[in-house]
Amino acid sequence: MEALFKIEGTAIETRRHAGGPWDPTMQHGGAASSLVVWIAEEMQTRMPMQIARVTVDLLKPVPVGPLTFEREVVREGKKIQLCGIKLLSKGSEVLRASVLKIRAEEQPIPPEAMALAAEPLDVPLPEDCPKPDDIGEHPVPFLTGLETRGARGSFRTPGPSSVWYRAIRPVVEGFDISPIMRAAITGDFCNGSASVLDFTKWTFINADLSLNFARPPVGEWIMLDAKTWLGPDGQAIAFARLGDRTGYFGRAIQSIVIEPRA
């Protein structure tokens, strides 16, 4: 399958399958967020480190078109690395991200503490789940690169849901999809997986995405166990537990802007 992006230096060619549900000329947040993770993972560290947090602020719609990126190491230390990343369209900043890495070093943590902190899966594995309902009448370009399995609830039923996601379309040409990139793709589906409003009558677009990890995910399938909390003034949050076959490993949260469709 054709990758979502081709990168040469700091220039990004965006392919059409990065398009999202609100406007085919606007990237799906999962596409842009997974690209941010790829950029961060390519930034070298002084010692082994792993990503502990990804925060993406969507300042403007990220176009399905030519982009450039800028990156910097904001803080370099023995225990952390803080990365700053920007995506630009025609010189205008459309996305700003912060990625925190923490030193990866095995610690003598007592087994009883690990047992207390563990959060095992409480849903069936993907092979034991049926496919969820179609999420809309019109195909979304980005969704053509995903496999999904519904564990609890569905896209068509308002309220919380638990869905397994597996990205099958390469994100960056010539590179594999890392587990953290898969988690970024999955995390951006909080608002869609746990929608409480009619998609044909409302828009509920996320203005950001924050991911926090207790450990790196493993494997290709990522579980999203999502809910939405709705406010009365056009604001909401959508949030989820993130899991893999071995248990839950992180959290995702989005700030949502709610508007009726014209």
N, C-alpha and C positions, 0 to 999 in steps of 0.2 A: 504494500500500500504506500502511496505517496505520503511523505512526511508533512507535518504541519508547517515546518519552518526549514529554510536553508540558510545557514549562517556563513558569511565570509568576512573575517575580521570582526568589525563591530556592526556590519550591515546585515539586516535580517530581511529575507524574502518570506512573506507570509502567503501560504496557499489557502485556497478557498475553503478547505475543510476545517479551518479554524473558526468559521462563522458560528455565532450563537443563536439563541432562540428569539431574541428581541428584534434583531435586525441582521440580515445575512452579511452586511458590510461591517458589522461590529463583532470583534472576537468574543468567543465564549471565555468566561473568566478562567475556566480550567485550562484552556490553551495558554493564555498569558501567564498564569501562575506557574504552570509546569515549565514554561520557558525561563521564568525567573529562577526556579530551582536549578535548572541546567546551568545557567550562568554562574550561580553561586557555587555549585559543585565543581565547576571548572577553576575556581579560584583556589590557589594553593595555600596550604597552611604549614606552619613550622613543624608541627607534630600531628599525629593522627587526631582528627576531630570529626564529629558528626553533627548534623543539623538538629538543633533543638527547637527552633522557632522560625516560622516564615510569616511575615506580615506584608500584605500587598494592599496598597491604596490605589484604587482605580480613579485617578483624577479626572479623566475624560474617557469617553468611549475609545477603546483601543481598536484602530481600524484593521480590517483585513487588507493590508497593503504594505508598502515598504516601511521599515522601521530601522532605527539604530539603537544601540544600547550604550550606556555608560555604567561603569562599576568602580567601586573603591573599597578599600579596607578601612573602615572607620576606626576600628580598634583591633590591634593585634597583641595578644598576650599569650602566656603559657597555658591559660585555662580556657580562654574564649577567643573567638574571632567574630567581629561584627562587620557584616558586609552591607554596603549600600548600593542599590541597583536602580537604574532609571531606564525606561523605554521612551523613545522619542519618535514622533511622527512629523516630518518636515521641520525638524528643529524644535518642536513644541513638546514639552513633557506630558505624557499621557498616563504614565504609571510610575509609581515610586514604591520601592520595596526595601525592607530590612530583613536580613537573614542572620540569625545568631547560631554560631557553631560552638560546641562545648567539647573539651578534650575527651577523647575516647580512651579510657584507661580502666582496666578491670579493678574493682574494689572488693574488699573482703566483707561484703554485706551479709549479715546473719540470714540464714535460710528462713527463719521464722518471720523476719521483716519482709522478705520477698514474697512469702506466702500471703501475708496480710495485705500487701499492696497489689497482688495479682488480681486482674479482672478478666476471668475467662469468658469466652463467647457464650451468649445466651440465645443464639439463633442458629439455624441449620447452616452447614457449609454450602458453598455455591452449587455443587453437583446435586445437592438434595433439595434445591429450590426450583420452582417453576420460573419461567421468564415473566417479568412484570408486564402489565398492560402497556400498549403503545402510549407514549406520553403526549401525542398531539396528532392532528390531522396532517400537518405539514412537516416534512422531514427537516431536521436541524442538521446542518453540515457536520458539526462537531460530533454528533451522536453516531455517525456512520463509522467512527473509529473506536466504538465501545461495545463490550458485551456486558449485559446486566442480568442479575438474578434477584428476584424479589423474595425476601425472607419474611417480612411482616408488612402489611399494608400494601399500597400501590400508588403509582403516580396519579391515578384517577380518583383515588379516595382521599378527601381532605384529611389532614392530620399527620401525626407521626408515622414514619415508615423506616424500615431497615432494608437496605439494598446493597448487594455486592456489585462492584464495578471492576472491570478489567479493560484497560486500554490496550488496543491491538494496533492502532496506527502509530508509527514512529512520531515522536515529537520533533526532534532535530535530525535532519538527514545525516546518516552515517553514524548515529549513536543509538545505543540501547536506551530504553526507558528505565530509569532507576526507580527503586521502590518509593523514594521520597517524591519523585515526580508523579508517580501513580497516586500517592496520597494527596498531592496538590490538586490533581485532576478530580479526584473523588470528593475532596473537601468542598469544592466549589458547587457541588450539587445539593448542599443543605437546603437552600430555598426552594429548589425544584422538587426535591424528594419529599419534603415535609410541608408542601404548600397548604395554606388554609383559605386561599382565594381562588376564584375562577380565572384561569389563565386567559380566557377569551374576553373577560371584562376588566381585568386588572393587570398592571405590571408590578412586579416586586423584584427590582433589580438590586443586586448587592453592590454597595459602594466600597467594600473592602473584603478581605479574607485573612483570617489569622489561624495559623496551625501551630500547635504545640505538641511535642513528642516526648514521651517518657523513654522511648527506645526507638531505634530504626525499625520500620516495617520490613517484612520479608514476603517474598512471593509476588505473584502478579495480581491476585484478587484482593481488593480492599473493601472492607465493610463500612458502610455509612449508616449509623443509627441516629436519625435526625428528628428534630422538633423545631417548631416555629412559635415564638411568643410575639403577639401582635399588640401594638399600642394604638391609641385612638387618633393620633395626629400624623399619620403617614410614616411612622417609624416602626421597625420591628427588628428582632434578631432571629436568625436561624442558626442552630448549633447542633453538633453531633459528636458522638463517640466514633473514633476511627479504629478499625480492627483488621487483623489478618487471621490466618488459620490458627495461629497459636494464642490469640486473645486480643484484647483491646490494648492499643499502644499510644493513643493520642486523642486530641480534641480539635475540632474545627468550629469557628464562629464567624458569622457574617453580619454586618450592619445593613439593613434593608430599607430601601426607599420605595414607598408604596404610592401608586397613583392609579386612578381609573383610566382606562383606555379612552381615547378621544372618539 
